[in-house]
Amino acid sequence: MAIVLSNALPVQFWLTGEESFNEKDVCGITQVCFCQPFECDDEIKLQFVENLGNSYRLSILEDSSEIESINFIEPLFTDLLADYLNKAGAGTDWVTGEHPSIASIPAFGGSDRLYGRLSNALNGVDYIFDYDIDSIGSKTVTFELLDSSFSSLDSHTIASTDPNNTGEVILNAASGAIAYVSITITNQSITDPVTDIVVNQFDIQNEIDGVYRLTFTPSDYDICDTTLQLKIIDSSSPGEEMAHSDCISIRQTHTCTLPVYFHNNTDLAGLVFDQSASPADTFTFRIPAIFFHPINTAEQEDIELSDETIVRLYNKLEEKQLLEIGFMTHYMHRKLQIILMADSVVIDGKSWLRRDEYQMLEGNRHYPLKRSTVLLTDKNFIKENQL
């Protein structure tokens, strides 16, 4: 499965096999090399959607040679068990493939239980326990999915009389918020109650999509005043390229450019915002632009009475500012138009709202870079009096 990239992502990527803007040669159109601008201290956030359980890295290239490699953060679901504890909260960690703290159980009818807290759980998927049980005497072993109150959402019990009992248990909770998994061993005889259990693997069977994320600031890696290319590499298929960017221009100062900071309260054109993040999960998009000329617009409504007096019903004053965007590619204009739809757009320290048309300026039809203008409304300036 190919990775899925959002059109609102601050950096434009092309999947392997696709021609990038700079690579594409169209008859009758002047071929131009466009490099996205970022400054050395800009925070660059990347993300894509792909099946869980894979690993990816960002390869940063200068003059076609890799100068840095940064791993994408895998979705939390990839590491299912956050910590391992018995009900009293004591005992050593239970690590997959190692022996948990269940070795001695009281006499007939006695039991011991081990809990694992899930870092991030989903309903409707199959959870797989791949286990080995070494038991002396008659035992039952119960595998369970539990909610936060330790109530069972799904369970499966097996009898373990064979000294070498190996197998697989699959659980699936269609409803309820899964918080824990547990394994309970109950002694069914008065014989030697020793049982040792190893969970070789605890995983999910279904192919579930997750968001892979990465954030980096070029200056943190001593990258500045250079031109780069970014590639997303599948670490598990050694070196397989999944996507690549065109050139990225990193400079201490990019004159006549502006950073646009944006956040949305829901997904935006496939871009996933972490709503639990504090401060808010904000992306940075830098564009060539001038943002200066203020414009005030007013609306009013009144009524003339029979005695020729005029009564004001409604009055509103807005402050707008003209964003003049320099020469950019079509994909950059598309990104900006999507970004200006976000719930929070901050430029020059103020929050802005697009209420007017995004206007492309006609130019040489054989030149692929275009300019545009758009009036942005100061979100916090709108003054209104209404009777």
Secondary structure, 3 states (H helix, E strand, C coil): CCCECCCCCCCCEEECCCCCCCCCCCCCCCCCCCCEEEECCCCEEEEEEEECCCCEEEEEEECCEEEEEEECECCHHHCCEEEEEECCCCCCCCCCCCCCCCCECCCCCCEEEEEEEECCCCCCCCEEEEEEEEECCCEEEEEEEECCCCCEEEEEEEEECCCCEEEEEEECCCCCCCCEEEEEEEECCCCCCEEEEEEEEEEECCCCEEEEEEEECHHHHCCCCEEEEEEEEECCCCCEEEEEECCEEEECCCCCEEEEEEECCCCECCECCCCCCCCCCCEEEEEEEEEEEEEEEEEEEEEECCCCCEEEEEEEEEEEEEEEEEEECHHHHHHHHHHCCCCEEEECCEEEEECCCCEEECCCCCCCCEEEEEEEEECCCCEEEEC
